[in-house]
Amino acid sequence: MAKTVGELNVVEGALKHNLPYLALGSGRPLVFLRWFTPDHANPTGWMRKAEIKMLAPLAEHFRVYAVNRAPGMPAGTTMADIAAQHADALNAEFGEPVDVAGVSSGGSVALQLAADHPEVVRKLVVISSGYRLEPNVRKAQLAYGEAAAAGRRGLHHAAAVVVKSPVLARLTAAAVWLIDPLARPKDPATTLAFIRAEDGFDLTGRLADVTAPTLVIGGDQDAAYPVTNLRHTADGVPNGRLIVYPKTGHAGATKHPRLAPDVTEFLTAAV
């Protein structure tokens, strides 16, 4: 299904294993693995518009495929399972190594994919993500997932991992607590299955398996992925480099004016 947004022709579909995607732009494929989302689906409404706006500068140079995890994820799924599913889907769709960019939870999937299935990834970009979750992030995500699965409010647990200032985190938690009933996952069992899979994600000792040239990008004010995590990730990859944006938080990296130019320069440079 194709819809025109501005001058962009946005195509909606699903890869093998029912991985939902939005595709836009033209050029060499760039697979963009989405951040944590309550539902394993393409975004709608203002979230869809925000994603397209963020990807539009990259779509000037690449055919961007914004991909989410598969719906109906069973309990007990591991990150290795998710990576294998993505590798099979990308092989089926493209038949050759492709550039992969992952943001936040999508970065976890991208790193696992590159470590387990290096033949699939040409170059790798990891944004606001790293080689493992910090303890505070694991705790907050699990609290949210278990609350959602039980039908309780849980969105407020995420505030402390997206806002670094304690005062702003408390204000944000209060605000999202109020809107929680409007933003609950349609399939909380799938949401919890992914959270538990990412809870076990840890590439400590395995970063050398990521053979693709890798660019790690993050902000120095990221409450979820401190610079120490970003640097360890970039340093552990044999051909890794790091860019840290000053005065930038977890979500701010995707909105930074340098993001698209930095990613484009890295992906188009000679291997």
ROMINU-837181 format. One line per 3 residues: number of its first residue (from 0); their letters; for each residue x, y, z of C-alpha. Coordinates in nm, 3 decimals. Layout:
<nodes>
NUM> A> X Y Z ~ ... .
</nodes>
This chain:
<nodes>
0> MAK> 0.000 0.000 0.000 ~ 0.152 0.332 -0.110 ~ 0.069 0.678 0.021 .
3> TVG> 0.225 1.008 -0.084 ~ 0.349 1.221 0.205 ~ 0.471 1.554 0.074 .
6> ELN> 0.690 1.445 -0.217 ~ 0.771 1.108 -0.058 ~ 0.596 0.795 -0.179 .
9> VVE> 0.560 0.586 0.138 ~ 0.497 0.215 0.089 ~ 0.363 -0.002 0.369 .
12> GAL> 0.416 -0.376 0.379 ~ 0.570 -0.671 0.561 ~ 0.890 -0.866 0.513 .
15> KHN> 0.912 -1.240 0.561 ~ 0.794 -1.352 0.908 ~ 0.544 -1.065 0.893 .
18> LPY> 0.794 -0.798 0.996 ~ 0.601 -0.473 0.929 ~ 0.774 -0.191 0.744 .
21> LAL> 0.735 0.151 0.588 ~ 0.958 0.217 0.286 ~ 1.045 0.555 0.139 .
24> GSG> 1.309 0.715 -0.081 ~ 1.534 0.565 -0.344 ~ 1.885 0.428 -0.369 .
27> RPL> 2.071 0.153 -0.192 ~ 1.862 -0.017 0.080 ~ 1.897 0.106 0.437 .
30> VFL> 1.714 -0.106 0.693 ~ 1.613 0.106 0.992 ~ 1.521 -0.104 1.298 .
33> RWF> 1.275 0.084 1.516 ~ 1.309 0.176 1.881 ~ 1.093 0.016 2.148 .
36> TPD> 0.725 0.037 2.053 ~ 0.430 -0.095 2.257 ~ 0.294 -0.269 1.947 .
39> HAN> 0.486 -0.458 1.679 ~ 0.323 -0.265 1.398 ~ 0.380 0.032 1.172 .
42> PTG> 0.313 0.362 1.348 ~ -0.004 0.560 1.287 ~ -0.113 0.919 1.339 .
45> WMR> 0.140 1.167 1.469 ~ 0.395 0.892 1.540 ~ 0.391 0.793 1.173 .
48> KAE> 0.435 1.156 1.067 ~ 0.723 1.200 1.313 ~ 0.899 0.887 1.189 .
51> IKM> 0.867 0.988 0.824 ~ 0.992 1.338 0.905 ~ 1.296 1.192 1.083 .
54> LAP> 1.375 0.950 0.799 ~ 1.311 1.194 0.512 ~ 1.670 1.331 0.501 .
57> LAE> 1.804 0.975 0.478 ~ 1.547 0.892 0.210 ~ 1.716 1.150 -0.013 .
60> HFR> 2.010 0.909 -0.042 ~ 1.871 0.562 0.037 ~ 1.565 0.344 0.000 .
63> VYA> 1.482 0.337 0.371 ~ 1.292 0.044 0.518 ~ 1.169 0.122 0.871 .
66> VNR> 1.114 -0.226 1.016 ~ 0.951 -0.344 1.339 ~ 0.957 -0.675 1.520 .
69> APG> 0.702 -0.943 1.430 ~ 0.362 -0.938 1.598 ~ 0.253 -1.236 1.804 .
72> MPA> 0.597 -1.291 1.957 ~ 0.577 -1.598 2.183 ~ 0.695 -1.610 2.542 .
75> GTT> 1.052 -1.738 2.572 ~ 1.173 -1.568 2.254 ~ 1.541 -1.467 2.276 .
78> MAD> 1.732 -1.190 2.104 ~ 1.913 -1.458 1.907 ~ 1.574 -1.580 1.782 .
81> IAA> 1.476 -1.227 1.682 ~ 1.808 -1.174 1.504 ~ 1.771 -1.503 1.315 .
84> QHA> 1.422 -1.402 1.205 ~ 1.551 -1.066 1.081 ~ 1.845 -1.227 0.901 .
87> DAL> 1.613 -1.465 0.717 ~ 1.375 -1.181 0.625 ~ 1.654 -0.956 0.496 .
90> NAE> 1.809 -1.238 0.293 ~ 1.470 -1.316 0.139 ~ 1.402 -0.951 0.053 .
93> FGE> 1.744 -0.830 -0.064 ~ 1.960 -1.137 -0.131 ~ 2.279 -0.949 -0.040 .
96> PVD> 2.431 -0.765 0.259 ~ 2.254 -0.437 0.337 ~ 2.318 -0.135 0.555 .
99> VAG> 2.141 -0.159 0.890 ~ 2.067 0.119 1.140 ~ 1.907 0.052 1.477 .
102> VSS> 1.778 0.299 1.735 ~ 1.748 0.217 2.107 ~ 1.586 -0.130 2.125 .
105> GGS> 1.632 -0.151 1.749 ~ 2.002 -0.102 1.814 ~ 1.999 -0.408 2.040 .
108> VAL> 1.844 -0.610 1.757 ~ 2.090 -0.463 1.504 ~ 2.394 -0.551 1.717 .
111> QLA> 2.268 -0.906 1.779 ~ 2.199 -0.940 1.406 ~ 2.547 -0.820 1.311 .
114> ADH> 2.715 -1.048 1.568 ~ 2.514 -1.361 1.486 ~ 2.468 -1.312 1.111 .
117> PEV> 2.755 -1.098 0.979 ~ 2.687 -1.208 0.622 ~ 2.364 -1.001 0.626 .
120> VRK> 2.505 -0.663 0.732 ~ 2.716 -0.445 0.502 ~ 2.758 -0.151 0.743 .
123> LVV> 2.601 -0.094 1.084 ~ 2.480 0.223 1.257 ~ 2.381 0.204 1.625 .
126> ISS> 2.193 0.508 1.758 ~ 2.118 0.567 2.128 ~ 2.197 0.205 2.200 .
129> GYR> 2.483 -0.018 2.306 ~ 2.617 -0.362 2.381 ~ 2.381 -0.424 2.674 .
132> LEP> 2.103 -0.262 2.873 ~ 2.198 -0.075 3.186 ~ 2.043 -0.217 3.508 .
135> NVR> 1.807 0.081 3.547 ~ 1.675 0.029 3.193 ~ 1.616 -0.344 3.243 .
138> KAQ> 1.430 -0.274 3.567 ~ 1.214 0.002 3.416 ~ 1.124 -0.190 3.100 .
141> LAY> 1.034 -0.504 3.290 ~ 0.819 -0.308 3.536 ~ 0.637 -0.148 3.243 .
144> GEA> 0.587 -0.477 3.058 ~ 0.459 -0.664 3.362 ~ 0.221 -0.379 3.452 .
147> AAA> 0.084 -0.364 3.096 ~ 0.038 -0.741 3.088 ~ -0.160 -0.719 3.415 .
150> GRR> -0.375 -0.432 3.285 ~ -0.218 -0.177 3.518 ~ -0.063 0.163 3.447 .
153> GLH> 0.307 0.121 3.377 ~ 0.418 0.385 3.129 ~ 0.552 0.604 3.409 .
156> HAA> 0.832 0.353 3.471 ~ 0.997 0.462 3.145 ~ 1.041 0.826 3.250 .
159> AVV> 1.363 0.773 3.442 ~ 1.535 0.611 3.143 ~ 1.446 0.876 2.886 .
162> VKS> 1.486 1.189 3.101 ~ 1.815 1.237 3.287 ~ 1.709 1.519 3.520 .
165> PVL> 1.543 1.369 3.833 ~ 1.302 1.662 3.856 ~ 1.197 1.640 3.490 .
168> ARL> 1.177 1.261 3.520 ~ 0.924 1.293 3.803 ~ 0.718 1.547 3.606 .
171> TAA> 0.731 1.327 3.297 ~ 0.630 1.020 3.499 ~ 0.326 1.206 3.634 .
174> AVW> 0.224 1.317 3.285 ~ 0.255 0.977 3.120 ~ 0.080 0.811 3.415 .
177> LID> -0.227 1.013 3.319 ~ -0.216 0.919 2.950 ~ -0.123 0.554 3.009 .
180> PLA> -0.473 0.414 2.939 ~ -0.459 0.571 2.591 ~ -0.121 0.420 2.504 .
183> RPK> -0.141 0.060 2.625 ~ -0.025 -0.216 2.390 ~ -0.294 -0.401 2.195 .
186> DPA> -0.110 -0.729 2.259 ~ 0.069 -0.690 2.596 ~ 0.192 -1.051 2.586 .
189> TTL> 0.399 -0.972 2.275 ~ 0.528 -0.653 2.435 ~ 0.638 -0.844 2.744 .
192> AFI> 0.796 -1.121 2.535 ~ 1.019 -0.867 2.360 ~ 1.106 -0.690 2.686 .
195> RAE> 1.216 -1.019 2.839 ~ 1.418 -1.101 2.527 ~ 1.598 -0.766 2.543 .
198> DGF> 1.646 -0.809 2.918 ~ 1.881 -1.097 2.835 ~ 2.063 -0.907 2.560 .
201> DLT> 2.434 -0.870 2.639 ~ 2.719 -0.877 2.387 ~ 2.991 -0.856 2.652 .
204> GRL> 3.276 -1.062 2.510 ~ 3.111 -1.085 2.166 ~ 3.159 -0.740 2.013 .
207> ADV> 3.453 -0.872 1.810 ~ 3.199 -1.086 1.623 ~ 3.056 -0.767 1.471 .
210> TAP> 3.272 -0.756 1.158 ~ 3.074 -0.489 0.972 ~ 3.212 -0.133 0.987 .
213> TLV> 3.012 0.023 1.270 ~ 2.919 0.377 1.370 ~ 2.783 0.433 1.722 .
216> IGG> 2.596 0.761 1.777 ~ 2.452 0.888 2.104 ~ 2.404 1.185 2.332 .
219> DQD> 2.608 1.280 2.636 ~ 2.286 1.332 2.835 ~ 2.132 0.993 2.756 .
222> AAY> 1.978 0.850 3.074 ~ 1.952 0.501 2.922 ~ 2.291 0.465 2.750 .
225> PVT> 2.571 0.663 2.917 ~ 2.878 0.754 2.716 ~ 3.071 0.473 2.886 .
228> NLR> 2.831 0.221 2.730 ~ 2.851 0.387 2.389 ~ 3.230 0.401 2.398 .
231> HTA> 3.266 0.040 2.511 ~ 3.046 -0.065 2.218 ~ 3.242 0.133 1.959 .
234> DGV> 3.579 0.029 2.102 ~ 3.483 -0.338 2.114 ~ 3.390 -0.361 1.746 .
237> PNG> 3.700 -0.421 1.530 ~ 3.605 -0.141 1.288 ~ 3.398 0.085 1.512 .
240> RLI> 3.383 0.459 1.566 ~ 3.185 0.682 1.801 ~ 3.010 1.016 1.765 .
243> VYP> 2.870 1.180 2.080 ~ 2.635 1.476 2.045 ~ 2.670 1.731 2.329 .
246> KTG> 2.369 1.835 2.538 ~ 2.163 1.557 2.380 ~ 1.943 1.299 2.549 .
249> HAG> 1.814 0.956 2.451 ~ 1.545 1.067 2.205 ~ 1.734 1.379 2.106 .
252> ATK> 1.994 1.193 1.900 ~ 1.733 1.101 1.637 ~ 1.636 1.470 1.608 .
255> HPR> 1.991 1.605 1.599 ~ 2.066 1.809 1.283 ~ 2.391 1.617 1.234 .
258> LAP> 2.233 1.269 1.243 ~ 2.138 1.232 0.876 ~ 2.463 1.387 0.745 .
261> DVT> 2.676 1.174 0.977 ~ 2.493 0.853 0.886 ~ 2.499 0.933 0.515 .
264> EFL> 2.870 1.016 0.517 ~ 2.950 0.693 0.699 ~ 2.737 0.470 0.476 .
267> TAA> 2.854 0.622 0.148 ~ 3.227 0.624 0.232 ~ 3.440 0.357 0.066 .
270> V> 3.455 0.037 0.269 .
</nodes>
